[in-house]
């Protein structure tokens, strides 16, 4: 194999590797963007979930005691 042909093959391989690397970098940036978006949504859902828990606790605490309805009236 001649030196020129060997240099050509090496150059083609380098170009191919650089192209693959470029596509991988783009894909990595896109995936990172999706992960950031998903984390923002998860954070918002956690806030909503905590608000709903607090509202539930308030509602339960404002209800009359269920045990009070089971008591036998004093005249029995």
N, C-alpha and C positions, 0 to 999 in steps of 0.2 A: 504494500500500500504506500502510495506516495505521501510525502509530507503535506502537500497541498490538500489532498483528499482527506487526510486525517484531521487537518486544521478545519476543513469545511464541516466534517462530521461533528467535531467538538463545538464549533460555533452554532450549528443547528441544535445540538443538545442544550447548550446554554440558553439559546433563544426560547426553546420549548420549556425549559425549567422556569425561566423568567415569566413566561406567559402563564404557566400554571400558578406560580406564586402570586401574580397579580390577581388572578381570578379568586384564589383562596383569600387574599386580603379583602377583596370586595365582599365575598361571602361572609367573612368574619365580621366585618363592619355591619352588614345587614342583620346578621344573627344577634349581634350585640344590641342593635337598635330594638329588635323584637323583645329581647330579654328586659331591656329598660322599660319598654311599654308595658309588658306583662307585670313587672314589679310595681309600677305605678298603679295599675289596676288592682293588684293584690292589696296594696296599702290602702287604697280607697275602700275596698270591700271590708278590710279589717276595721276601719273607722265606722262604717255603717253597721257592721256586726256588733261592735261595742256599744253604739248608740241604741240599737235594738235590745241588747241585753239590759242596759240601764232602764229603758222604757218598760221592759217586761217586769223588772224588779219593782219599779214604781207602781205599776198596775197591780201586781200581786200584793204588795204591801198595803194598797188602798182598799182591797177587797175585805169584806167582813170575814171573820174567822169561820172556816168551814166546820171546825169542831164545835162551835157554838150552836150550830143548827142541829147537832146530834144530841144535845143535852136534854134530859128529861125536865119538863117544866116543874117548878117547885111545888105545884099543887098536887102532884101525883104521889 
